[in-house]
Amino acid sequence: AARHGVRGVFFVVEPDRDALRSIAELVDNGRLRPVLDRVLPLTETRSGYEALETGKRRGKIVIHVAD
């Protein structure tokens, strides 16, 4: 990445079906309300990651991939 003048970001997500179902149920029942800072189109993903680094945000940043 450095050779090409870009920065790489690595992260791991381990899916957990039961946990996701529990979270979805909480959302559906109105007992859990996610706080969103902004929703960005896929083309603005970079600005989303940059916002994560500044720490100047309230809530989650969502990347909208497709309708």
mmCIF file as Biopython writes it, N, C-alpha, C and O atoms, coordinates in Angstrom:
data_model
#
loop_
_atom_site.group_PDB
_atom_site.id
_atom_site.type_symbol
_atom_site.label_atom_id
_atom_site.label_alt_id
_atom_site.label_comp_id
_atom_site.label_asym_id
_atom_site.label_entity_id
_atom_site.label_seq_id
_atom_site.pdbx_PDB_ins_code
_atom_site.Cartn_x
_atom_site.Cartn_y
_atom_site.Cartn_z
_atom_site.occupancy
_atom_site.B_iso_or_equiv
_atom_site.auth_seq_id
_atom_site.auth_asym_id
_atom_site.pdbx_PDB_model_num
ATOM 1   N N  . ALA A ? 1  ? 0.820   -1.185  0.000  1.0 0.0 1  A 1 
ATOM 2   C CA . ALA A ? 1  ? 0.000   0.000   0.000  1.0 0.0 1  A 1 
ATOM 3   C C  . ALA A ? 1  ? 0.870   1.258   0.000  1.0 0.0 1  A 1 
ATOM 4   O O  . ALA A ? 1  ? 0.628   2.183   -0.775 1.0 0.0 1  A 1 
ATOM 5   N N  . ALA A ? 2  ? 1.885   1.290   0.871  1.0 0.0 2  A 1 
ATOM 6   C CA . ALA A ? 2  ? 2.732   2.483   0.974  1.0 0.0 2  A 1 
ATOM 7   C C  . ALA A ? 2  ? 3.430   2.775   -0.357 1.0 0.0 2  A 1 
ATOM 8   O O  . ALA A ? 2  ? 3.605   3.936   -0.727 1.0 0.0 2  A 1 
ATOM 9   N N  . ARG A ? 3  ? 3.820   1.738   -1.060 1.0 0.0 3  A 1 
ATOM 10  C CA . ARG A ? 3  ? 4.517   1.909   -2.341 1.0 0.0 3  A 1 
ATOM 11  C C  . ARG A ? 3  ? 3.616   2.622   -3.356 1.0 0.0 3  A 1 
ATOM 12  O O  . ARG A ? 3  ? 4.102   3.321   -4.245 1.0 0.0 3  A 1 
ATOM 13  N N  . HIS A ? 4  ? 2.325   2.438   -3.216 1.0 0.0 4  A 1 
ATOM 14  C CA . HIS A ? 4  ? 1.370   3.060   -4.133 1.0 0.0 4  A 1 
ATOM 15  C C  . HIS A ? 4  ? 0.760   4.338   -3.583 1.0 0.0 4  A 1 
ATOM 16  O O  . HIS A ? 4  ? -0.143  4.914   -4.190 1.0 0.0 4  A 1 
ATOM 17  N N  . GLY A ? 5  ? 1.251   4.780   -2.436 1.0 0.0 5  A 1 
ATOM 18  C CA . GLY A ? 5  ? 0.765   6.019   -1.845 1.0 0.0 5  A 1 
ATOM 19  C C  . GLY A ? 5  ? -0.618  5.920   -1.234 1.0 0.0 5  A 1 
ATOM 20  O O  . GLY A ? 5  ? -1.337  6.916   -1.142 1.0 0.0 5  A 1 
ATOM 21  N N  . VAL A ? 6  ? -0.994  4.713   -0.815 1.0 0.0 6  A 1 
ATOM 22  C CA . VAL A ? 6  ? -2.286  4.524   -0.159 1.0 0.0 6  A 1 
ATOM 23  C C  . VAL A ? 6  ? -2.084  3.825   1.171  1.0 0.0 6  A 1 
ATOM 24  O O  . VAL A ? 6  ? -1.011  3.289   1.449  1.0 0.0 6  A 1 
ATOM 25  N N  . ARG A ? 7  ? -3.113  3.836   1.979  1.0 0.0 7  A 1 
ATOM 26  C CA . ARG A ? 7  ? -3.055  3.207   3.287  1.0 0.0 7  A 1 
ATOM 27  C C  . ARG A ? 7  ? -4.037  2.042   3.297  1.0 0.0 7  A 1 
ATOM 28  O O  . ARG A ? 7  ? -5.187  2.194   2.885  1.0 0.0 7  A 1 
ATOM 29  N N  . GLY A ? 8  ? -3.597  0.900   3.758  1.0 0.0 8  A 1 
ATOM 30  C CA . GLY A ? 8  ? -4.470  -0.264  3.873  1.0 0.0 8  A 1 
ATOM 31  C C  . GLY A ? 8  ? -5.027  -0.382  5.281  1.0 0.0 8  A 1 
ATOM 32  O O  . GLY A ? 8  ? -4.350  -0.055  6.256  1.0 0.0 8  A 1 
ATOM 33  N N  . VAL A ? 9  ? -6.258  -0.848  5.382  1.0 0.0 9  A 1 
ATOM 34  C CA . VAL A ? 9  ? -6.912  -1.057  6.670  1.0 0.0 9  A 1 
ATOM 35  C C  . VAL A ? 9  ? -7.367  -2.500  6.735  1.0 0.0 9  A 1 
ATOM 36  O O  . VAL A ? 9  ? -8.031  -2.986  5.819  1.0 0.0 9  A 1 
ATOM 37  N N  . PHE A ? 10 ? -7.017  -3.188  7.810  1.0 0.0 10 A 1 
ATOM 38  C CA . PHE A ? 10 ? -7.395  -4.583  7.975  1.0 0.0 10 A 1 
ATOM 39  C C  . PHE A ? 10 ? -8.300  -4.725  9.182  1.0 0.0 10 A 1 
ATOM 40  O O  . PHE A ? 10 ? -8.013  -4.179  10.247 1.0 0.0 10 A 1 
ATOM 41  N N  . PHE A ? 11 ? -9.382  -5.448  9.020  1.0 0.0 11 A 1 
ATOM 42  C CA . PHE A ? 11 ? -10.231 -5.735  10.164 1.0 0.0 11 A 1 
ATOM 43  C C  . PHE A ? 11 ? -10.897 -7.081  9.946  1.0 0.0 11 A 1 
ATOM 44  O O  . PHE A ? 11 ? -11.042 -7.537  8.812  1.0 0.0 11 A 1 
ATOM 45  N N  . VAL A ? 12 ? -11.297 -7.706  11.029 1.0 0.0 12 A 1 
ATOM 46  C CA . VAL A ? 12 ? -11.901 -9.028  10.975 1.0 0.0 12 A 1 
ATOM 47  C C  . VAL A ? 12 ? -13.296 -8.960  11.576 1.0 0.0 12 A 1 
ATOM 48  O O  . VAL A ? 12 ? -13.499 -8.380  12.643 1.0 0.0 12 A 1 
ATOM 49  N N  . VAL A ? 13 ? -14.239 -9.551  10.887 1.0 0.0 13 A 1 
ATOM 50  C CA . VAL A ? 13 ? -15.597 -9.647  11.398 1.0 0.0 13 A 1 
ATOM 51  C C  . VAL A ? 13 ? -15.933 -11.125 11.489 1.0 0.0 13 A 1 
ATOM 52  O O  . VAL A ? 13 ? -15.823 -11.860 10.507 1.0 0.0 13 A 1 
ATOM 53  N N  . GLU A ? 14 ? -16.338 -11.548 12.658 1.0 0.0 14 A 1 
ATOM 54  C CA . GLU A ? 14 ? -16.732 -12.936 12.837 1.0 0.0 14 A 1 
ATOM 55  C C  . GLU A ? 14 ? -18.247 -12.993 12.991 1.0 0.0 14 A 1 
ATOM 56  O O  . GLU A ? 14 ? -18.782 -12.539 14.002 1.0 0.0 14 A 1 
ATOM 57  N N  . PRO A ? 15 ? -18.946 -13.547 11.998 1.0 0.0 15 A 1 
ATOM 58  C CA . PRO A ? 15 ? -20.406 -13.589 12.069 1.0 0.0 15 A 1 
ATOM 59  C C  . PRO A ? 15 ? -20.899 -14.496 13.188 1.0 0.0 15 A 1 
ATOM 60  O O  . PRO A ? 15 ? -20.317 -15.544 13.466 1.0 0.0 15 A 1 
ATOM 61  N N  . ASP A ? 16 ? -21.972 -14.071 13.814 1.0 0.0 16 A 1 
ATOM 62  C CA . ASP A ? 16 ? -22.584 -14.847 14.887 1.0 0.0 16 A 1 
ATOM 63  C C  . ASP A ? 16 ? -24.095 -14.745 14.698 1.0 0.0 16 A 1 
ATOM 64  O O  . ASP A ? 16 ? -24.708 -13.758 15.103 1.0 0.0 16 A 1 
ATOM 65  N N  . ARG A ? 17 ? -24.688 -15.753 14.092 1.0 0.0 17 A 1 
ATOM 66  C CA . ARG A ? 17 ? -26.102 -15.724 13.733 1.0 0.0 17 A 1 
ATOM 67  C C  . ARG A ? 17 ? -27.001 -15.447 14.933 1.0 0.0 17 A 1 
ATOM 68  O O  . ARG A ? 17 ? -27.909 -14.620 14.849 1.0 0.0 17 A 1 
ATOM 69  N N  . ASP A ? 18 ? -26.757 -16.129 16.046 1.0 0.0 18 A 1 
ATOM 70  C CA . ASP A ? 18 ? -27.608 -15.941 17.225 1.0 0.0 18 A 1 
ATOM 71  C C  . ASP A ? 18 ? -27.534 -14.513 17.759 1.0 0.0 18 A 1 
ATOM 72  O O  . ASP A ? 18 ? -28.551 -13.925 18.126 1.0 0.0 18 A 1 
ATOM 73  N N  . ALA A ? 19 ? -26.322 -13.961 17.799 1.0 0.0 19 A 1 
ATOM 74  C CA . ALA A ? 19 ? -26.166 -12.591 18.288 1.0 0.0 19 A 1 
ATOM 75  C C  . ALA A ? 19 ? -26.865 -11.601 17.356 1.0 0.0 19 A 1 
ATOM 76  O O  . ALA A ? 19 ? -27.512 -10.662 17.820 1.0 0.0 19 A 1 
ATOM 77  N N  . LEU A ? 20 ? -26.738 -11.807 16.051 1.0 0.0 20 A 1 
ATOM 78  C CA . LEU A ? 20 ? -27.392 -10.906 15.101 1.0 0.0 20 A 1 
ATOM 79  C C  . LEU A ? 20 ? -28.913 -11.002 15.206 1.0 0.0 20 A 1 
ATOM 80  O O  . LEU A ? 20 ? -29.603 -9.989  15.096 1.0 0.0 20 A 1 
ATOM 81  N N  . ARG A ? 21 ? -29.433 -12.188 15.414 1.0 0.0 21 A 1 
ATOM 82  C CA . ARG A ? 21 ? -30.877 -12.340 15.599 1.0 0.0 21 A 1 
ATOM 83  C C  . ARG A ? 21 ? -31.341 -11.617 16.861 1.0 0.0 21 A 1 
ATOM 84  O O  . ARG A ? 21 ? -32.384 -10.964 16.857 1.0 0.0 21 A 1 
ATOM 85  N N  . SER A ? 22 ? -30.573 -11.733 17.932 1.0 0.0 22 A 1 
ATOM 86  C CA . SER A ? 22 ? -30.931 -11.056 19.179 1.0 0.0 22 A 1 
ATOM 87  C C  . SER A ? 22 ? -30.934 -9.543  19.009 1.0 0.0 22 A 1 
ATOM 88  O O  . SER A ? 22 ? -31.826 -8.852  19.502 1.0 0.0 22 A 1 
ATOM 89  N N  . ILE A ? 23 ? -29.931 -9.040  18.309 1.0 0.0 23 A 1 
ATOM 90  C CA . ILE A ? 23 ? -29.846 -7.597  18.066 1.0 0.0 23 A 1 
ATOM 91  C C  . ILE A ? 23 ? -31.016 -7.148  17.190 1.0 0.0 23 A 1 
ATOM 92  O O  . ILE A ? 23 ? -31.631 -6.118  17.463 1.0 0.0 23 A 1 
ATOM 93  N N  . ALA A ? 24 ? -31.327 -7.912  16.140 1.0 0.0 24 A 1 
ATOM 94  C CA . ALA A ? 24 ? -32.441 -7.561  15.263 1.0 0.0 24 A 1 
ATOM 95  C C  . ALA A ? 24 ? -33.754 -7.532  16.030 1.0 0.0 24 A 1 
ATOM 96  O O  . ALA A ? 24 ? -34.598 -6.670  15.783 1.0 0.0 24 A 1 
ATOM 97  N N  . GLU A ? 25 ? -33.931 -8.454  16.947 1.0 0.0 25 A 1 
ATOM 98  C CA . GLU A ? 25 ? -35.153 -8.489  17.752 1.0 0.0 25 A 1 
ATOM 99  C C  . GLU A ? 25 ? -35.257 -7.251  18.636 1.0 0.0 25 A 1 
ATOM 100 O O  . GLU A ? 25 ? -36.335 -6.673  18.774 1.0 0.0 25 A 1 
ATOM 101 N N  . LEU A ? 26 ? -34.144 -6.847  19.230 1.0 0.0 26 A 1 
ATOM 102 C CA . LEU A ? 26 ? -34.133 -5.635  20.056 1.0 0.0 26 A 1 
ATOM 103 C C  . LEU A ? 26 ? -34.491 -4.400  19.226 1.0 0.0 26 A 1 
ATOM 104 O O  . LEU A ? 26 ? -35.244 -3.537  19.677 1.0 0.0 26 A 1 
ATOM 105 N N  . VAL A ? 27 ? -33.948 -4.324  18.015 1.0 0.0 27 A 1 
ATOM 106 C CA . VAL A ? 27 ? -34.251 -3.196  17.126 1.0 0.0 27 A 1 
ATOM 107 C C  . VAL A ? 27 ? -35.726 -3.230  16.737 1.0 0.0 27 A 1 
ATOM 108 O O  . VAL A ? 27 ? -36.419 -2.214  16.804 1.0 0.0 27 A 1 
ATOM 109 N N  . ASP A ? 28 ? -36.197 -4.400  16.332 1.0 0.0 28 A 1 
ATOM 110 C CA . ASP A ? 28 ? -37.603 -4.534  15.919 1.0 0.0 28 A 1 
ATOM 111 C C  . ASP A ? 28 ? -38.572 -4.159  17.038 1.0 0.0 28 A 1 
ATOM 112 O O  . ASP A ? 28 ? -39.638 -3.601  16.777 1.0 0.0 28 A 1 
ATOM 113 N N  . ASN A ? 29 ? -38.207 -4.462  18.274 1.0 0.0 29 A 1 
ATOM 114 C CA . ASN A ? 29 ? -39.063 -4.170  19.425 1.0 0.0 29 A 1 
ATOM 115 C C  . ASN A ? 29 ? -38.887 -2.743  19.947 1.0 0.0 29 A 1 
ATOM 116 O O  . ASN A ? 29 ? -39.553 -2.339  20.900 1.0 0.0 29 A 1 
ATOM 117 N N  . GLY A ? 30 ? -37.996 -1.990  19.324 1.0 0.0 30 A 1 
ATOM 118 C CA . GLY A ? 30 ? -37.769 -0.619  19.749 1.0 0.0 30 A 1 
ATOM 119 C C  . GLY A ? 30 ? -36.954 -0.491  21.026 1.0 0.0 30 A 1 
ATOM 120 O O  . GLY A ? 30 ? -36.890 0.591   21.609 1.0 0.0 30 A 1 
ATOM 121 N N  . ARG A ? 31 ? -36.338 -1.568  21.465 1.0 0.0 31 A 1 
ATOM 122 C CA . ARG A ? 31 ? -35.546 -1.524  22.695 1.0 0.0 31 A 1 
ATOM 123 C C  . ARG A ? 31 ? -34.087 -1.138  22.439 1.0 0.0 31 A 1 
ATOM 124 O O  . ARG A ? 31 ? -33.338 -0.847  23.372 1.0 0.0 31 A 1 
ATOM 125 N N  . LEU A ? 32 ? -33.701 -1.140  21.175 1.0 0.0 32 A 1 
ATOM 126 C CA . LEU A ? 32 ? -32.341 -0.748  20.795 1.0 0.0 32 A 1 
ATOM 127 C C  . LEU A ? 32 ? -32.459 0.170   19.584 1.0 0.0 32 A 1 
ATOM 128 O O  . LEU A ? 32 ? -33.012 -0.205  18.550 1.0 0.0 32 A 1 
ATOM 129 N N  . ARG A ? 33 ? -31.933 1.366   19.733 1.0 0.0 33 A 1 
ATOM 130 C CA . ARG A ? 33 ? -31.990 2.328   18.647 1.0 0.0 33 A 1 
ATOM 131 C C  . ARG A ? 33 ? -30.580 2.773   18.311 1.0 0.0 33 A 1 
ATOM 132 O O  . ARG A ? 33 ? -29.958 3.495   19.091 1.0 0.0 33 A 1 
ATOM 133 N N  . PRO A ? 34 ? -30.067 2.357   17.169 1.0 0.0 34 A 1 
ATOM 134 C CA . PRO A ? 34 ? -28.705 2.754   16.811 1.0 0.0 34 A 1 
ATOM 135 C C  . PRO A ? 34 ? -28.633 4.258   16.561 1.0 0.0 34 A 1 
ATOM 136 O O  . PRO A ? 34 ? -29.574 4.859   16.042 1.0 0.0 34 A 1 
ATOM 137 N N  . VAL A ? 35 ? -27.524 4.845   16.929 1.0 0.0 35 A 1 
ATOM 138 C CA . VAL A ? 35 ? -27.293 6.271   16.701 1.0 0.0 35 A 1 
ATOM 139 C C  . VAL A ? 35 ? -26.403 6.394   15.464 1.0 0.0 35 A 1 
ATOM 140 O O  . VAL A ? 35 ? -25.291 5.867   15.423 1.0 0.0 35 A 1 
ATOM 141 N N  . LEU A ? 36 ? -26.917 7.099   14.466 1.0 0.0 36 A 1 
ATOM 142 C CA . LEU A ? 36 ? -26.171 7.272   13.224 1.0 0.0 36 A 1 
ATOM 143 C C  . LEU A ? 36 ? -25.612 8.682   13.137 1.0 0.0 36 A 1 
ATOM 144 O O  . LEU A ? 36 ? -26.306 9.665   13.399 1.0 0.0 36 A 1 
ATOM 145 N N  . ASP A ? 37 ? -24.358 8.754   12.768 1.0 0.0 37 A 1 
ATOM 146 C CA . ASP A ? 37 ? -23.747 10.053  12.502 1.0 0.0 37 A 1 
ATOM 147 C C  . ASP A ? 37 ? -24.081 10.480  11.078 1.0 0.0 37 A 1 
ATOM 148 O O  . ASP A ? 37 ? -24.485 11.617  10.836 1.0 0.0 37 A 1 
ATOM 149 N N  . ARG A ? 38 ? -23.908 9.556   10.147 1.0 0.0 38 A 1 
ATOM 150 C CA . ARG A ? 38 ? -24.195 9.858   8.742  1.0 0.0 38 A 1 
ATOM 151 C C  . ARG A ? 38 ? -24.304 8.569   7.940  1.0 0.0 38 A 1 
ATOM 152 O O  . ARG A ? 38 ? -23.793 7.522   8.336  1.0 0.0 38 A 1 
ATOM 153 N N  . VAL A ? 39 ? -24.974 8.674   6.815  1.0 0.0 39 A 1 
ATOM 154 C CA . VAL A ? 39 ? -25.075 7.582   5.856  1.0 0.0 39 A 1 
ATOM 155 C C  . VAL A ? 39 ? -24.447 8.083   4.564  1.0 0.0 39 A 1 
ATOM 156 O O  . VAL A ? 39 ? -24.861 9.104   4.015  1.0 0.0 39 A 1 
ATOM 157 N N  . LEU A ? 40 ? -23.449 7.361   4.088  1.0 0.0 40 A 1 
ATOM 158 C CA . LEU A ? 40 ? -22.714 7.787   2.899  1.0 0.0 40 A 1 
ATOM 159 C C  . LEU A ? 40 ? -22.882 6.777   1.775  1.0 0.0 40 A 1 
ATOM 160 O O  . LEU A ? 40 ? -22.995 5.578   2.031  1.0 0.0 40 A 1 
ATOM 161 N N  . PRO A ? 41 ? -22.901 7.252   0.522  1.0 0.0 41 A 1 
ATOM 162 C CA . PRO A ? 41 ? -22.923 6.304   -0.586 1.0 0.0 41 A 1 
ATOM 163 C C  . PRO A ? 41 ? -21.566 5.611   -0.689 1.0 0.0 41 A 1 
ATOM 164 O O  . PRO A ? 41 ? -20.560 6.114   -0.189 1.0 0.0 41 A 1 
ATOM 165 N N  . LEU A ? 42 ? -21.553 4.469   -1.335 1.0 0.0 42 A 1 
ATOM 166 C CA . LEU A ? 42 ? -20.327 3.687   -1.477 1.0 0.0 42 A 1 
ATOM 167 C C  . LEU A ? 42 ? -19.182 4.518   -2.050 1.0 0.0 42 A 1 
ATOM 168 O O  . LEU A ? 42 ? -18.024 4.313   -1.686 1.0 0.0 42 A 1 
ATOM 169 N N  . THR A ? 43 ? -19.496 5.440   -2.931 1.0 0.0 43 A 1 
ATOM 170 C CA . THR A ? 43 ? -18.463 6.268   -3.558 1.0 0.0 43 A 1 
ATOM 171 C C  . THR A ? 43 ? -17.763 7.199   -2.572 1.0 0.0 43 A 1 
ATOM 172 O O  . THR A ? 43 ? -16.698 7.733   -2.882 1.0 0.0 43 A 1 
ATOM 173 N N  . GLU A ? 44 ? -18.350 7.402   -1.383 1.0 0.0 44 A 1 
ATOM 174 C CA . GLU A ? 44 ? -17.745 8.288   -0.380 1.0 0.0 44 A 1 
ATOM 175 C C  . GLU A ? 44 ? -17.191 7.517   0.818  1.0 0.0 44 A 1 
ATOM 176 O O  . GLU A ? 44 ? -17.048 8.068   1.910  1.0 0.0 44 A 1 
ATOM 177 N N  . THR A ? 45 ? -16.882 6.241   0.604  1.0 0.0 45 A 1 
ATOM 178 C CA . THR A ? 45 ? -16.358 5.401   1.680  1.0 0.0 45 A 1 
ATOM 179 C C  . THR A ? 45 ? -15.104 6.008   2.309  1.0 0.0 45 A 1 
ATOM 180 O O  . THR A ? 45 ? -14.933 5.976   3.527  1.0 0.0 45 A 1 
ATOM 181 N N  . ARG A ? 46 ? -14.252 6.548   1.488  1.0 0.0 46 A 1 
ATOM 182 C CA . ARG A ? 46 ? -13.012 7.135   2.008  1.0 0.0 46 A 1 
ATOM 183 C C  . ARG A ? 46 ? -13.291 8.220   3.048  1.0 0.0 46 A 1 
ATOM 184 O O  . ARG A ? 46 ? -12.652 8.248   4.100  1.0 0.0 46 A 1 
ATOM 185 N N  . SER A ? 47 ? -14.228 9.100   2.766  1.0 0.0 47 A 1 
ATOM 186 C CA . SER A ? 47 ? -14.519 10.168  3.726  1.0 0.0 47 A 1 
ATOM 187 C C  . SER A ? 47 ? -15.094 9.592   5.017  1.0 0.0 47 A 1 
ATOM 188 O O  . SER A ? 47 ? -14.906 10.167  6.089  1.0 0.0 47 A 1 
ATOM 189 N N  . GLY A ? 48 ? -15.789 8.469   4.923  1.0 0.0 48 A 1 
ATOM 190 C CA . GLY A ? 48 ? -16.283 7.797   6.124  1.0 0.0 48 A 1 
ATOM 191 C C  . GLY A ? 48 ? -15.151 7.309   6.998  1.0 0.0 48 A 1 
ATOM 192 O O  . GLY A ? 48 ? -15.172 7.500   8.214  1.0 0.0 48 A 1 
ATOM 193 N N  . TYR A ? 49 ? -14.149 6.672   6.379  1.0 0.0 49 A 1 
ATOM 194 C CA . TYR A ? 49 ? -12.994 6.201   7.146  1.0 0.0 49 A 1 
ATOM 195 C C  . TYR A ? 49 ? -12.213 7.379   7.722  1.0 0.0 49 A 1 
ATOM 196 O O  . TYR A ? 49 ? -11.724 7.302   8.849  1.0 0.0 49 A 1 
ATOM 197 N N  . GLU A ? 50 ? -12.092 8.448   6.975  1.0 0.0 50 A 1 
ATOM 198 C CA . GLU A ? 50 ? -11.395 9.629   7.485  1.0 0.0 50 A 1 
ATOM 199 C C  . GLU A ? 50 ? -12.120 10.203  8.699  1.0 0.0 50 A 1 
ATOM 200 O O  . GLU A ? 50 ? -11.477 10.657  9.645  1.0 0.0 50 A 1 
ATOM 201 N N  . ALA A ? 51 ? -13.439 10.187  8.681  1.0 0.0 51 A 1 
ATOM 202 C CA . ALA A ? 51 ? -14.215 10.678  9.824  1.0 0.0 51 A 1 
ATOM 203 C C  . ALA A ? 51 ? -13.996 9.804   11.045 1.0 0.0 51 A 1 
ATOM 204 O O  . ALA A ? 51 ? -14.008 10.301  12.172 1.0 0.0 51 A 1 
ATOM 205 N N  . LEU A ? 52 ? -13.797 8.504   10.838 1.0 0.0 52 A 1 
ATOM 206 C CA . LEU A ? 52 ? -13.522 7.612   11.964 1.0 0.0 52 A 1 
ATOM 207 C C  . LEU A ? 52 ? -12.223 7.994   12.671 1.0 0.0 52 A 1 
ATOM 208 O O  . LEU A ? 52 ? -12.122 7.905   13.895 1.0 0.0 52 A 1 
ATOM 209 N N  . GLU A ? 53 ? -11.246 8.416   11.899 1.0 0.0 53 A 1 
ATOM 210 C CA . GLU A ? 53 ? -9.942  8.750   12.469 1.0 0.0 53 A 1 
ATOM 211 C C  . GLU A ? 53 ? -9.955  10.064  13.241 1.0 0.0 53 A 1 
ATOM 212 O O  . GLU A ? 53 ? -9.156  10.238  14.162 1.0 0.0 53 A 1 
ATOM 213 N N  . THR A ? 54 ? -10.827 10.975  12.894 1.0 0.0 54 A 1 
ATOM 214 C CA . THR A ? 54 ? -10.830 12.270  13.570 1.0 0.0 54 A 1 
ATOM 215 C C  . THR A ? 54 ? -11.467 12.181  14.950 1.0 0.0 54 A 1 
ATOM 216 O O  . THR A ? 54 ? -11.145 12.970  15.838 1.0 0.0 54 A 1 
ATOM 217 N N  . GLY A ? 55 ? -12.373 11.219  15.130 1.0 0.0 55 A 1 
ATOM 218 C CA . GLY A ? 55 ? -13.067 11.112  16.409 1.0 0.0 55 A 1 
ATOM 219 C C  . GLY A ? 55 ? -14.155 12.143  16.588 1.0 0.0 55 A 1 
ATOM 220 O O  . GLY A ? 55 ? -14.805 12.184  17.633 1.0 0.0 55 A 1 
ATOM 221 N N  . LYS A ? 56 ? -14.368 12.987  15.576 1.0 0.0 56 A 1 
ATOM 222 C CA . LYS A ? 56 ? -15.381 14.040  15.666 1.0 0.0 56 A 1 
ATOM 223 C C  . LYS A ? 56 ? -16.672 13.560  15.007 1.0 0.0 56 A 1 
ATOM 224 O O  . LYS A ? 56 ? -17.032 13.998  13.915 1.0 0.0 56 A 1 
ATOM 225 N N  . ARG A ? 57 ? -17.347 12.662  15.687 1.0 0.0 57 A 1 
ATOM 226 C CA . ARG A ? 57 ? -18.601 12.140  15.167 1.0 0.0 57 A 1 
ATOM 227 C C  . ARG A ? 57 ? -19.464 11.692  16.325 1.0 0.0 57 A 1 
ATOM 228 O O  . ARG A ? 57 ? -18.969 11.430  17.421 1.0 0.0 57 A 1 
ATOM 229 N N  . ARG A ? 58 ? -20.756 11.608  16.076 1.0 0.0 58 A 1 
ATOM 230 C CA . ARG A ? 58 ? -21.703 11.086  17.051 1.0 0.0 58 A 1 
ATOM 231 C C  . ARG A ? 58 ? -22.410 9.911   16.408 1.0 0.0 58 A 1 
ATOM 232 O O  . ARG A ? 58 ? -23.223 10.108  15.505 1.0 0.0 58 A 1 
ATOM 233 N N  . GLY A ? 59 ? -22.134 8.739   16.830 1.0 0.0 59 A 1 
ATOM 234 C CA . GLY A ? 59 ? -22.805 7.572   16.295 1.0 0.0 59 A 1 
ATOM 235 C C  . GLY A ? 59 ? -22.013 6.884   15.201 1.0 0.0 59 A 1 
ATOM 236 O O  . GLY A ? 59 ? -20.841 7.172   14.958 1.0 0.0 59 A 1 
ATOM 237 N N  . LYS A ? 60 ? -22.699 5.974   14.562 1.0 0.0 60 A 1 
ATOM 238 C CA . LYS A ? 60 ? -22.071 5.135   13.552 1.0 0.0 60 A 1 
ATOM 239 C C  . LYS A ? 60 ? -22.107 5.801   12.185 1.0 0.0 60 A 1 
ATOM 240 O O  . LYS A ? 60 ? -22.979 6.617   11.887 1.0 0.0 60 A 1 
ATOM 241 N N  . ILE A ? 61 ? -21.137 5.428   11.369 1.0 0.0 61 A 1 
ATOM 242 C CA . ILE A ? 61 ? -21.105 5.861   9.993  1.0 0.0 61 A 1 
ATOM 243 C C  . ILE A ? 61 ? -21.493 4.658   9.146  1.0 0.0 61 A 1 
ATOM 244 O O  . ILE A ? 61 ? -20.874 3.598   9.238  1.0 0.0 61 A 1 
ATOM 245 N N  . VAL A ? 62 ? -22.518 4.826   8.326  1.0 0.0 62 A 1 
ATOM 246 C CA . VAL A ? 62 ? -23.051 3.732   7.512  1.0 0.0 62 A 1 
ATOM 247 C C  . VAL A ? 62 ? -22.691 3.976   6.060  1.0 0.0 62 A 1 
ATOM 248 O O  . VAL A ? 62 ? -22.853 5.083   5.547  1.0 0.0 62 A 1 
ATOM 249 N N  . ILE A ? 63 ? -22.198 2.930   5.398  1.0 0.0 63 A 1 
ATOM 250 C CA . ILE A ? 63 ? -21.929 2.980   3.977  1.0 0.0 63 A 1 
ATOM 251 C C  . ILE A ? 63 ? -23.093 2.318   3.261  1.0 0.0 63 A 1 
ATOM 252 O O  . ILE A ? 63 ? -23.342 1.125   3.431  1.0 0.0 63 A 1 
ATOM 253 N N  . HIS A ? 64 ? -23.807 3.102   2.457  1.0 0.0 64 A 1 
ATOM 254 C CA . HIS A ? 64 ? -24.971 2.592   1.718  1.0 0.0 64 A 1 
ATOM 255 C C  . HIS A ? 64 ? -24.457 2.007   0.410  1.0 0.0 64 A 1 
ATOM 256 O O  . HIS A ? 64 ? -23.965 2.733   -0.454 1.0 0.0 64 A 1 
ATOM 257 N N  . VAL A ? 65 ? -24.576 0.680   0.269  1.0 0.0 65 A 1 
ATOM 258 C CA . VAL A ? 65 ? -24.017 -0.012  -0.890 1.0 0.0 65 A 1 
ATOM 259 C C  . VAL A ? 65 ? -24.983 -0.018  -2.070 1.0 0.0 65 A 1 
ATOM 260 O O  . VAL A ? 65 ? -24.589 0.318   -3.187 1.0 0.0 65 A 1 
ATOM 261 N N  . ALA A ? 66 ? -26.222 -0.388  -1.844 1.0 0.0 66 A 1 
ATOM 262 C CA . ALA A ? 66 ? -27.192 -0.461  -2.947 1.0 0.0 66 A 1 
ATOM 263 C C  . ALA A ? 66 ? -28.606 -0.437  -2.381 1.0 0.0 66 A 1 
ATOM 264 O O  . ALA A ? 66 ? -28.818 -0.734  -1.205 1.0 0.0 66 A 1 
ATOM 265 N N  . ASP A ? 67 ? -29.558 -0.088  -3.213 1.0 0.0 67 A 1 
ATOM 266 C CA . ASP A ? 67 ? -30.963 -0.107  -2.820 1.0 0.0 67 A 1 
ATOM 267 C C  . ASP A ? 67 ? -31.498 -1.524  -2.846 1.0 0.0 67 A 1 
ATOM 268 O O  . ASP A ? 67 ? -32.670 -1.747  -2.543 1.0 0.0 67 A 1 
#
